[in-house]
Amino acid sequence: MRCNDPLYIFDARLIDRHIKQGLIAESDLNAFVQSLPDRTENAESLSVPFEPTPGSENPVTSAA
């Protein structure tokens, strides 16, 4: 089923398939990404505390 939305071709879930099928070129994707507006002013920093699961090894190691 095809979608009538012109942005469908750039759907992140389908972009690899569309490139392999020749529907678009990587240069088309790059041009599309460059045309997107910068939304960094809408970004928000988050702090997420890490609490290891009791009884498990700590997968996070320090780079000493």
N, C-alpha and C positions, 0 to 999 in steps of 0.2 A: 504494500500500500504506500503510495506516494503522498507526501504532505505538500500542501499548496503554499506553505510558509517559505519564502525565499531563504531564510536563515537555516532551514532544515539541512542544507548541504554542509553547514558548518557545525552541526550538532556534535559536541565533544564525544558523545558515545558512538558516533558513526563516522567520524572524520577519517580514520585509518581505512575503513572500507571504501569510502568515497574516493580517496586518493588511489587505492589499488584498482578500483574499477575505472579510473580515468575520468571520473566526473569532475574533479578539480585537480589542480596541480598544487604542490607545496607552496609555490610562489603565490598562488591565490589565497591560501590559508594565511601566509605571512602578511600579505597585504590587508586581509580582513582583520587580523589581530592588531596590526598597526593602526587601523582606522577606529578601533574601539576607544571610547573616552576613558581618560584616567580617573579612576574613582578612589584614589588613595585617601582623599579627605573623608571618605565614609568608613574607612577602616578603624577597627578598635583593637587595642592590645588586650590580651587575656593572660591571666596567670593561672596555671593549672598545677595544683600541688600533686606531687608524686607520693603515693603510699603503696609500698610493695605488699603483695599478698603474703599473709603470714605463712611461714613454712616453705616458701619458695625462695630460690636463689635470686639475688638482685641482678637482673639482666643489664643494668646500667653500670658501666665501669668507667673509672676516671682515666683520662689520657695522661699518664704520669711521665 
